Each structure stands twice: as C-alpha cells, then as structure tokens.
Amino acid sequence: MGAPQLNIKDAETTAMVRELAELTGETQTQVVRKAVEERLSREKSARSENEAHRKEEKQREFERVWAELRKIQEDVKRRRLGENCLTEDDLYDEFGLPK
C-alpha cells in the first residue's frame, strides 16, 4: 500500500521544488510540506486577526447604536412623551379582558 500522491503538473513549480530541495538538502516532500505549513500558518493567523477586527467593529457599532438609543430615551423622558401612552390598565379590565 503506497502513500497518498500529489501530482504537480506544472513544470515551473516542480522545478522550483527541486531547486529548493537541492539548496536546503531536504527532500521534495519536506520542501512542499514546509511551504504548505508556513502558508497555512500565515493564512490562519490572518483570518484570526480579521475575525478579531470584525468583532471589534461590531462591538463599536453596537456601542454607537446603543448610545444613540439612550439619547432618544432621554429625549422622550425630557419631553414627557411617555406620559400619554396607554398602559395595560387602560386596555384590560380587572379580569384581563379587553375594555
């Protein structure tokens, strides 16, 4: 039973792998493995940073909207606009039936 195979059908890529293997004294498999590990590590790190950045942006947006809502609440209180609103007591009798 043989190991899984990866066939690279690009002459330039295989030439670079061979050249790097000769320069480093590593096997072609080691060269490819190391290159993929390094790239994979960079990609995961970049995605993790992007996710953290998106979370920070969402938090800032939430805080901005929340502050705006608080201003609206304060304006409603200041103008006493809530005093003219109906309550459950206005809508239902003592038995919970609509008036």
Residue pairs with C-beta under 8 A, 6 or more apart in sequence:
6 32
8 14
8 17
17 28
17 31
17 32
18 28
20 26
20 31
21 27
21 28
21 30
21 31
24 30
24 31
26 34
76 82
90 99
91 98
91 99
92 98
92 99
93 99
